[in-house]
Amino acid sequence: MRPHRGTLILVLGILSLIVCGPLLGIPAWIMGRGDLKTIDAGQMDPAGRDLTKIGMILGILSTAFAILAVVVFGILLMLGALGAAGASLR
């Protein structure tokens, strides 16, 4: 049975929220999903299941926040461009 990587995945998830966003969030998400499948198959130590799950969820949240921020920034940029174009027509 392989040892769990729950601590590593949790650290990646926490750092993704604080520092690097999706650069660490996506790996935490992918690694967490794979490790949970391996734990469920009985091939990995189940003691790290909670740490793995929390780290994966944090990775998902940081990735979702980053996508939301890009969408909001894009909308604000478009609104600013429309406002500037409207102001120049007056």
OpenMM code with the backbone's topology and positions (N, CA, C; nanometers):
from openmm import Vec3, app, unit

residues = "MET ARG PRO HIS ARG GLY THR LEU ILE LEU VAL LEU GLY ILE LEU SER LEU ILE VAL CYS GLY PRO LEU LEU GLY ILE PRO ALA TRP ILE MET GLY ARG GLY ASP LEU LYS THR ILE ASP ALA GLY GLN MET ASP PRO ALA GLY ARG ASP LEU THR LYS ILE GLY MET ILE LEU GLY ILE LEU SER THR ALA PHE ALA ILE LEU ALA VAL VAL VAL PHE GLY ILE LEU LEU MET LEU GLY ALA LEU GLY ALA ALA GLY ALA SER LEU ARG".split()
positions = [
    Vec3(0.0844, -0.1182, 0.0000),
    Vec3(0.0000, 0.0000, 0.0000),
    Vec3(0.0888, 0.1244, 0.0000),
    Vec3(0.0570, 0.2169, -0.0879),
    Vec3(0.1354, 0.3396, -0.1000),
    Vec3(0.0962, 0.4387, 0.0093),
    Vec3(0.1921, 0.5214, 0.0533),
    Vec3(0.1582, 0.6244, 0.1521),
    Vec3(0.0762, 0.7353, 0.0861),
    Vec3(-0.0057, 0.8008, 0.1654),
    Vec3(-0.0898, 0.9075, 0.1116),
    Vec3(-0.0087, 1.0347, 0.0904),
    Vec3(-0.0606, 1.1243, 0.0056),
    Vec3(0.0017, 1.2539, -0.0194),
    Vec3(-0.0909, 1.3669, 0.0267),
    Vec3(-0.1696, 1.3371, 0.1281),
    Vec3(-0.2684, 1.4334, 0.1752),
    Vec3(-0.2087, 1.5652, 0.2205),
    Vec3(-0.0966, 1.5606, 0.2898),
    Vec3(-0.0327, 1.6826, 0.3383),
    Vec3(0.0135, 1.7685, 0.2216),
    Vec3(0.0753, 1.7072, 0.1217),
    Vec3(0.1212, 1.7797, 0.0037),
    Vec3(0.0038, 1.8452, -0.0693),
    Vec3(-0.1034, 1.7713, -0.0875),
    Vec3(-0.2197, 1.8241, -0.1580),
    Vec3(-0.2843, 1.9369, -0.0783),
    Vec3(-0.2891, 1.9229, 0.0535),
    Vec3(-0.3432, 2.0288, 0.1385),
    Vec3(-0.2584, 2.1548, 0.1288),
    Vec3(-0.1265, 2.1408, 0.1322),
    Vec3(-0.0371, 2.2570, 0.1208),
    Vec3(-0.0557, 2.3247, -0.0150),
    Vec3(-0.0659, 2.2453, -0.1221),
    Vec3(-0.0901, 2.3031, -0.2544),
    Vec3(-0.2221, 2.3794, -0.2573),
    Vec3(-0.3258, 2.3228, -0.1967),
    Vec3(-0.4555, 2.3889, -0.1929),
    Vec3(-0.4529, 2.5192, -0.1157),
    Vec3(-0.3849, 2.5200, -0.0013),
    Vec3(-0.3757, 2.6419, 0.0798),
    Vec3(-0.2952, 2.7487, 0.0063),
    Vec3(-0.1810, 2.7095, -0.0500),
    Vec3(-0.0985, 2.8057, -0.1224),
    Vec3(-0.1700, 2.8601, -0.2455),
    Vec3(-0.2540, 2.7781, -0.3066),
    Vec3(-0.3266, 2.8254, -0.4244),
    Vec3(-0.4246, 2.9362, -0.3873),
    Vec3(-0.4820, 2.9303, -0.2685),
    Vec3(-0.5724, 3.0362, -0.2241),
    Vec3(-0.4970, 3.1627, -0.1853),
    Vec3(-0.3795, 3.1465, -0.1273),
    Vec3(-0.3069, 3.2600, -0.0719),
    Vec3(-0.2158, 3.3261, -0.1752),
    Vec3(-0.1480, 3.2452, -0.2569),
    Vec3(-0.0401, 3.2990, -0.3380),
    Vec3(-0.0621, 3.2832, -0.4888),
    Vec3(-0.0748, 3.1620, -0.5346),
    Vec3(-0.0568, 3.1338, -0.6771),
    Vec3(-0.1825, 3.1024, -0.7561),
    Vec3(-0.2972, 3.1026, -0.6942),
    Vec3(-0.4206, 3.0759, -0.7673),
    Vec3(-0.4199, 2.9433, -0.8406),
    Vec3(-0.4559, 2.9456, -0.9683),
    Vec3(-0.4698, 2.8204, -1.0420),
    Vec3(-0.3365, 2.7512, -1.0726),
    Vec3(-0.2241, 2.8217, -1.0563),
    Vec3(-0.0949, 2.7560, -1.0804),
    Vec3(-0.0719, 2.6400, -0.9841),
    Vec3(-0.1243, 2.6510, -0.8641),
    Vec3(-0.1164, 2.5420, -0.7675),
    Vec3(-0.2523, 2.4780, -0.7436),
    Vec3(-0.3588, 2.5495, -0.7758),
    Vec3(-0.4935, 2.4970, -0.7539),
    Vec3(-0.5272, 2.3816, -0.8466),
    Vec3(-0.4901, 2.3945, -0.9722),
    Vec3(-0.5188, 2.2870, -1.0680),
    Vec3(-0.4428, 2.1593, -1.0321),
    Vec3(-0.3118, 2.1673, -1.0008),
    Vec3(-0.2443, 2.0432, -0.9580),
    Vec3(-0.3042, 1.9826, -0.8304),
    Vec3(-0.3446, 2.0663, -0.7352),
    Vec3(-0.4070, 2.0141, -0.6131),
    Vec3(-0.5365, 1.9421, -0.6472),
    Vec3(-0.6131, 1.9974, -0.7389),
    Vec3(-0.7397, 1.9390, -0.7822),
    Vec3(-0.7158, 1.8049, -0.8511),
    Vec3(-0.6229, 1.8027, -0.9450),
    Vec3(-0.5953, 1.6798, -1.0216),
    Vec3(-0.5350, 1.5718, -0.9322),
    Vec3(-0.4350, 1.6088, -0.8526),
    Vec3(-0.3719, 1.5108, -0.7637),
    Vec3(-0.4713, 1.4582, -0.6609),
    Vec3(-0.5536, 1.5483, -0.6069),
    Vec3(-0.6525, 1.5071, -0.5072),
    Vec3(-0.7529, 1.4099, -0.5644),
    Vec3(-0.8021, 1.4388, -0.6842),
    Vec3(-0.8994, 1.3495, -0.7474),
    Vec3(-0.8385, 1.2114, -0.7723),
    Vec3(-0.7149, 1.2102, -0.8226),
    Vec3(-0.6486, 1.0823, -0.8482),
    Vec3(-0.6214, 1.0040, -0.7214),
    Vec3(-0.5773, 1.0741, -0.6184),
    Vec3(-0.5471, 1.0055, -0.4927),
    Vec3(-0.6744, 0.9530, -0.4249),
    Vec3(-0.7839, 1.0274, -0.4347),
    Vec3(-0.9091, 0.9776, -0.3761),
    Vec3(-0.9553, 0.8504, -0.4466),
    Vec3(-0.9382, 0.8447, -0.5786),
    Vec3(-0.9717, 0.7219, -0.6519),
    Vec3(-0.8821, 0.6069, -0.6076),
    Vec3(-0.7540, 0.6359, -0.5875),
    Vec3(-0.6597, 0.5327, -0.5455),
    Vec3(-0.6905, 0.4859, -0.4036),
    Vec3(-0.7279, 0.5789, -0.3167),
    Vec3(-0.7661, 0.5424, -0.1798),
    Vec3(-0.8908, 0.4546, -0.1823),
    Vec3(-0.9890, 0.4925, -0.2635),
    Vec3(-1.1130, 0.4144, -0.2734),
    Vec3(-1.0870, 0.2746, -0.3288),
    Vec3(-0.9843, 0.2615, -0.4129),
    Vec3(-0.9500, 0.1309, -0.4694),
    Vec3(-0.8699, 0.0456, -0.3708),
    Vec3(-0.8313, 0.1043, -0.2563),
    Vec3(-0.7574, 0.0295, -0.1553),
    Vec3(-0.6095, 0.0182, -0.1827),
    Vec3(-0.5568, 0.1044, -0.2699),
    Vec3(-0.4152, 0.0985, -0.3054),
    Vec3(-0.3314, 0.2044, -0.2352),
    Vec3(-0.3966, 0.2937, -0.1613),
    Vec3(-0.3256, 0.4002, -0.0919),
    Vec3(-0.3780, 0.4084, 0.0509),
    Vec3(-0.2908, 0.4524, 0.1411),
    Vec3(-0.3250, 0.4640, 0.2825),
    Vec3(-0.4462, 0.5565, 0.3013),
    Vec3(-0.5555, 0.5067, 0.3577),
    Vec3(-0.6761, 0.5879, 0.3726),
    Vec3(-0.6682, 0.6931, 0.4835),
    Vec3(-0.5598, 0.6941, 0.5599),
    Vec3(-0.5476, 0.7897, 0.6697),
    Vec3(-0.5426, 0.9338, 0.6192),
    Vec3(-0.4999, 0.9554, 0.4946),
    Vec3(-0.4892, 1.0903, 0.4401),
    Vec3(-0.6095, 1.1353, 0.3606),
    Vec3(-0.7189, 1.0628, 0.3693),
    Vec3(-0.8377, 1.0945, 0.2892),
    Vec3(-0.8913, 1.2348, 0.3180),
    Vec3(-0.9027, 1.2720, 0.4439),
    Vec3(-0.9575, 1.4034, 0.4785),
    Vec3(-0.8667, 1.5162, 0.4306),
    Vec3(-0.7349, 1.5023, 0.4521),
    Vec3(-0.6410, 1.6043, 0.4064),
    Vec3(-0.6461, 1.6181, 0.2548),
    Vec3(-0.6536, 1.5049, 0.1867),
    Vec3(-0.6597, 1.5053, 0.0407),
    Vec3(-0.7867, 1.5737, -0.0082),
    Vec3(-0.8975, 1.5418, 0.0543),
    Vec3(-1.0252, 1.5991, 0.0121),
    Vec3(-1.0285, 1.7508, 0.0358),
    Vec3(-0.9792, 1.7950, 0.1500),
    Vec3(-0.9768, 1.9383, 0.1804),
    Vec3(-0.8848, 2.0117, 0.0824),
    Vec3(-0.7673, 1.9562, 0.0569),
    Vec3(-0.6743, 2.0178, -0.0384),
    Vec3(-0.7325, 2.0262, -0.1781),
    Vec3(-0.8023, 1.9215, -0.2204),
    Vec3(-0.8660, 1.9212, -0.3514),
    Vec3(-0.9744, 2.0284, -0.3587),
    Vec3(-1.0551, 2.0402, -0.2550),
    Vec3(-1.1616, 2.1410, -0.2525),
    Vec3(-1.1024, 2.2821, -0.2558),
    Vec3(-0.9943, 2.3051, -0.1828),
    Vec3(-0.9292, 2.4360, -0.1860),
    Vec3(-0.8745, 2.4663, -0.3251),
    Vec3(-0.8207, 2.3647, -0.3915),
    Vec3(-0.7735, 2.3827, -0.5289),
    Vec3(-0.8862, 2.4182, -0.6239),
    Vec3(-1.0003, 2.3528, -0.6072),
    Vec3(-1.1171, 2.3833, -0.6899),
    Vec3(-1.1632, 2.5272, -0.6645),
    Vec3(-1.1695, 2.5664, -0.5378),
    Vec3(-1.2133, 2.7022, -0.5039),
    Vec3(-1.1199, 2.8088, -0.5609),
    Vec3(-0.9901, 2.7880, -0.5481),
    Vec3(-0.8965, 2.8892, -0.5986),
    Vec3(-0.9046, 2.8999, -0.7502),
    Vec3(-0.9239, 2.7878, -0.8180),
    Vec3(-0.9379, 2.7905, -0.9635),
    Vec3(-1.0673, 2.8616, -1.0030),
    Vec3(-1.1753, 2.8332, -0.9318),
    Vec3(-1.3029, 2.8988, -0.9612),
    Vec3(-1.2936, 3.0490, -0.9346),
    Vec3(-1.2280, 3.0897, -0.8270),
    Vec3(-1.2112, 3.2318, -0.7971),
    Vec3(-1.1303, 3.3008, -0.9070),
    Vec3(-1.0265, 3.2336, -0.9560),
    Vec3(-0.9435, 3.2915, -1.0620),
    Vec3(-1.0238, 3.3091, -1.1906),
    Vec3(-1.1036, 3.2098, -1.2246),
    Vec3(-1.1872, 3.2205, -1.3449),
    Vec3(-1.2885, 3.3333, -1.3283),
    Vec3(-1.3502, 3.3411, -1.2116),
    Vec3(-1.4463, 3.4475, -1.1841),
    Vec3(-1.3801, 3.5847, -1.1931),
    Vec3(-1.2596, 3.5975, -1.1406),
    Vec3(-1.1883, 3.7247, -1.1461),
    Vec3(-1.1582, 3.7650, -1.2902),
    Vec3(-1.1201, 3.6693, -1.3736),
    Vec3(-1.0922, 3.6994, -1.5143),
    Vec3(-1.2203, 3.7443, -1.5857),
    Vec3(-1.3316, 3.6767, -1.5575),
    Vec3(-1.4589, 3.7134, -1.6200),
    Vec3(-1.5015, 3.8534, -1.5762),
    Vec3(-1.4939, 3.8815, -1.4473),
    Vec3(-1.5320, 4.0137, -1.3968),
    Vec3(-1.4414, 4.1216, -1.4547),
    Vec3(-1.3115, 4.0955, -1.4605),
    Vec3(-1.2175, 4.1913, -1.5183),
    Vec3(-1.2503, 4.2164, -1.6653),
    Vec3(-1.2828, 4.1118, -1.7385),
    Vec3(-1.3193, 4.1273, -1.8789),
    Vec3(-1.4449, 4.2107, -1.8974),
    Vec3(-1.5433, 4.1865, -1.8131),
    Vec3(-1.6676, 4.2652, -1.8198),
    Vec3(-1.6396, 4.4116, -1.7872),
    Vec3(-1.5617, 4.4364, -1.6826),
    Vec3(-1.5289, 4.5750, -1.6472),
    Vec3(-1.4483, 4.6431, -1.7570),
    Vec3(-1.3588, 4.5704, -1.8188),
    Vec3(-1.2794, 4.6252, -1.9282),
    Vec3(-1.3683, 4.6622, -2.0466),
    Vec3(-1.4627, 4.5748, -2.0789),
    Vec3(-1.5551, 4.6039, -2.1887),
    Vec3(-1.6444, 4.7228, -2.1556),
    Vec3(-1.6933, 4.7292, -2.0324),
    Vec3(-1.7763, 4.8427, -1.9924),
    Vec3(-1.6973, 4.9730, -1.9966),
    Vec3(-1.5732, 4.9679, -1.9555),
    Vec3(-1.4877, 5.0871, -1.9615),
    Vec3(-1.4637, 5.1301, -2.1057),
    Vec3(-1.4409, 5.0352, -2.1937),
    Vec3(-1.4194, 5.0679, -2.3351),
    Vec3(-1.5462, 5.1249, -2.3958),
    Vec3(-1.6612, 5.0691, -2.3606),
    Vec3(-1.7884, 5.1220, -2.4123),
    Vec3(-1.8143, 5.2619, -2.3582),
    Vec3(-1.7821, 5.2834, -2.2326),
    Vec3(-1.7998, 5.4157, -2.1730),
    Vec3(-1.7091, 5.5178, -2.2372),
    Vec3(-1.5853, 5.4804, -2.2658),
    Vec3(-1.4909, 5.5721, -2.3298),
    Vec3(-1.5355, 5.6013, -2.4730),
    Vec3(-1.5851, 5.5008, -2.5412),
    Vec3(-1.6332, 5.5212, -2.6779),
    Vec3(-1.7565, 5.6110, -2.6788),
    Vec3(-1.8445, 5.5918, -2.5817),
    Vec3(-1.9633, 5.6761, -2.5717),
    Vec3(-1.9287, 5.8196, -2.5375),
    Vec3(-1.8301, 5.8389, -2.4538),
    Vec3(-1.7895, 5.9731, -2.4137),
    Vec3(-1.7232, 6.0476, -2.5299),
    Vec3(-1.6548, 5.9725, -2.6153),
    Vec3(-1.5878, 6.0383, -2.7281),
    Vec3(-1.6855, 6.0783, -2.8385),
    Vec3(-1.8049, 6.0226, -2.8363),
    Vec3(-1.9056, 6.0573, -2.9365),
    Vec3(-1.9812, 6.1841, -2.9008),
    Vec3(-1.9706, 6.2301, -2.7799),
    Vec3(-2.0450, 6.3499, -2.7352),
    Vec3(-1.9793, 6.4761, -2.7789),
] * unit.nanometer
topology = app.Topology()
chain = topology.addChain("A")
for resn in residues:
    res = topology.addResidue(resn, chain)
    for name in ("N", "CA", "C"):
        topology.addAtom(name, app.Element.getBySymbol(name[0]), res)
